[in-house]
């Protein structure tokens, strides 16, 4: 099995298979705490559009994990919103507005800080990290971070924050294992669903965690790929 990491580009040959892996990963992570009606909104087209927008976004960088030449996961790093550098409970907020699922909406995102963390323009946010479920739990997520975070350090960045669904215990365990510790929380507005004459606003509880880049690198230093996984895949000759 050959592993490589490349930058996300506006190429359908890359985005199409990556969107399928993204969808499978998202579905596995979300099915425990999202309703079937909400999950039905996350179609293949939804993930294609998201990846295309990521490729166009000049304020972020996306590293794609390829296994035997096929995109199977990615991590995205972006500049942090300014309110993270000037933390004030409940007053730090983004206004989102527009059309969603055929409805016009407006939503203020308020962040509540549980402990003080000094952040600056030398901080990046890990917007997303997803791996195809078929290749999870073999060290590939850690490998993706191990190969990309040193490049961030070379560029002068010092801290990382990450946002994840507060009900996702597996994600929290993974992030804690590489040095992240929660320091704030918020809520995100995801969808509007109308069913049986009732309107439901789908809101996610979000945990926000922080680590320094040096701390993350130290935490990952001894973590390696699962060699048994690699050997099994070669023996069975599966095209992963």
C-alpha positions in Angstrom: 0.0 0.0 0.0 1.4 3.4 -1.0 0.5 6.5 0.9 1.0 10.0 -0.4 -0.3 13.5 0.6 -1.2 16.1 -2.0 -2.9 19.5 -2.1 -6.6 19.7 -2.9 -7.2 21.1 -6.4 -10.2 21.9 -8.6 -10.0 18.7 -10.4 -13.0 16.3 -10.6 -10.6 13.3 -10.9 -9.6 14.1 -7.3 -12.8 15.7 -5.9 -15.2 13.0 -7.0 -13.6 10.0 -5.1 -12.7 12.3 -2.2 -16.4 13.4 -1.9 -17.4 9.7 -1.6 -14.9 9.1 1.1 -16.0 12.3 2.9 -19.6 11.3 2.7 -19.0 7.8 4.1 -16.9 9.3 6.9 -19.4 12.0 7.8 -22.3 9.6 7.8 -20.5 7.2 10.2 -19.6 10.0 12.6 -23.0 11.7 12.5 -25.5 8.9 12.4 -25.4 8.6 16.2 -26.6 12.1 17.0 -28.4 13.4 13.9 -32.0 12.4 12.9 -32.7 10.4 9.7 -34.4 13.5 8.2 -31.3 15.6 8.8 -28.9 12.9 7.5 -30.9 12.7 4.3 -29.9 16.3 3.5 -26.2 15.3 3.3 -26.3 14.0 -0.3 -23.3 13.3 -2.5 -23.8 16.7 -4.1 -23.5 18.4 -0.8 -20.0 17.0 -0.3 -18.9 17.8 -3.8 -19.9 21.4 -3.4 -18.1 21.7 -0.1 -14.9 20.3 -1.5 -15.0 22.5 -4.6 -15.5 25.6 -2.3 -12.5 24.4 -0.2 -10.4 24.2 -3.3 -11.3 27.8 -4.2 -10.7 29.1 -0.7 -7.5 31.1 -0.6 -7.7 31.5 3.2 -7.3 27.8 3.9 -5.1 24.8 2.8 -6.4 21.3 2.3 -4.0 18.3 2.4 -5.4 15.1 0.8 -4.4 11.6 1.9 -4.1 9.2 -1.0 -3.9 5.5 -0.6 -2.6 3.6 -3.7 -3.3 6.8 -5.7 -7.0 7.2 -4.6 -8.0 10.1 -2.4 -9.4 8.6 0.9 -9.3 11.5 3.3 -8.2 15.1 4.1 -7.4 17.7 6.6 -8.1 21.4 6.2 -6.4 24.3 8.0 -7.7 27.9 8.0 -7.1 31.2 9.6 -9.0 31.7 12.9 -11.9 34.2 13.3 -10.8 37.4 15.1 -13.0 36.7 18.1 -10.7 33.9 19.2 -7.9 36.4 19.8 -10.1 38.7 21.9 -12.2 36.3 24.0 -15.4 37.7 25.6 -18.1 35.3 26.6 -21.3 35.5 24.6 -20.2 38.7 22.8 -17.8 37.1 20.3 -20.0 36.1 17.4 -20.4 35.6 13.6 -23.5 36.6 11.8 -24.5 34.0 9.2 -27.4 34.7 6.9 -28.8 33.6 3.5 -30.9 30.7 2.2 -30.8 27.2 3.6 -32.9 24.3 2.5 -35.3 26.8 0.8 -35.6 29.0 3.9 -34.2 32.4 4.6 -32.2 32.4 7.9 -30.0 34.5 10.2 -27.9 33.1 12.9 -25.5 34.5 15.5 -22.7 32.2 16.5 -21.8 32.9 20.2 -18.7 31.4 21.8 -18.4 30.8 25.5 -14.9 30.4 26.9 -14.4 27.9 29.8 -10.7 28.8 30.3 -8.3 31.4 29.1 -6.1 30.5 26.1 -3.9 33.1 24.4 -4.3 32.9 20.7 -3.0 35.2 17.9 -2.6 35.4 14.1 -0.1 32.5 14.5 -3.0 30.2 15.3 -4.8 28.0 12.7 -8.1 26.2 13.0 -8.4 22.5 11.9 -11.7 22.9 10.1 -12.2 19.3 9.1 -10.3 16.1 9.2 -12.0 13.1 7.7 -10.9 9.6 6.7 -12.8 6.9 4.8 -14.1 4.5 7.4 -12.5 1.6 5.6 -9.0 3.0 6.5 -9.7 4.3 10.0 -8.1 3.1 13.2 -4.8 2.3 11.5 -2.8 5.4 12.3 -3.5 7.2 9.0 -5.2 10.2 10.6 -2.2 10.7 12.9 0.1 10.2 9.9 -1.7 12.9 8.0 -1.2 15.3 10.8 2.4 14.2 11.4 3.2 15.1 7.8 1.4 18.4 7.6 1.8 20.1 11.0 5.6 20.4 10.7 5.0 22.4 7.5 2.8 24.8 9.5 5.6 25.2 12.1 8.1 26.1 9.3 5.7 28.9 8.3 5.7 30.4 11.8 2.4 29.1 13.2 2.4 28.2 16.9 -1.1 27.0 17.9 -4.0 24.9 16.6 -7.6 24.9 17.6 -10.2 22.4 16.5 -14.0 22.4 16.6 -16.0 19.1 16.8 -19.4 17.9 17.7 -19.6 17.7 21.5 -21.4 14.4 21.3 -18.7 12.7 19.2 -16.8 10.8 21.9 -14.5 9.0 19.3 -13.4 12.4 17.9 -12.7 13.8 21.4 -10.7 10.7 22.3 -8.6 11.1 19.1 -8.0 14.8 19.6 -7.1 14.4 23.2 -4.6 11.7 22.2 -2.7 14.2 20.0 -2.6 17.0 22.6 -5.9 19.0 22.2 -7.7 20.1 25.3 -11.2 21.8 25.3 -11.3 25.4 26.2 -14.6 26.8 24.8 -18.0 25.8 23.4 -20.6 27.1 21.0 -23.6 26.0 18.9 -23.9 25.9 15.2 -27.0 26.2 13.0 -27.0 23.3 10.5 -30.4 22.9 8.8 -34.1 23.7 8.8 -36.4 20.7 8.5 -40.1 20.7 7.9 -42.0 17.5 8.6 -45.6 16.7 9.4 -46.4 20.4 9.6 -43.7 21.1 12.1 -40.5 23.1 11.5 -37.3 22.0 13.3 -34.1 24.0 13.6 -31.2 21.6 13.6 -28.6 22.9 16.1 -25.2 21.3 16.9 -23.4 21.5 20.2 -19.8 22.2 19.4 -16.7 21.7 21.6 -13.6 23.8 20.8 -10.1 22.5 21.8 -6.6 23.9 21.7 -3.0 22.7 21.5 0.3 24.2 20.7 2.0 22.9 17.6 5.0 21.7 19.6 2.7 19.9 22.0 0.9 18.1 19.1 4.1 17.1 17.5 5.4 15.7 20.9 2.2 13.8 21.5 2.3 12.2 18.0 6.1 11.5 18.0 5.7 7.8 19.0 2.6 7.1 17.0 3.1 5.1 13.9 1.1 3.4 11.1 -0.3 0.0 11.9 2.1 -2.2 9.9 -0.3 -5.2 10.2 -2.9 -3.3 8.3 -0.5 -2.5 5.5 0.7 -6.1 5.2 -2.9 -7.5 5.2 -3.9 -5.1 2.4 -0.9 -6.2 0.3 -1.6 -9.8 0.8 -5.3 -9.5 -0.1 -4.4 -7.1 -2.9 -7.3 -4.8 -2.1 -7.3 -1.5 -4.0 -7.2 0.8 -1.1 
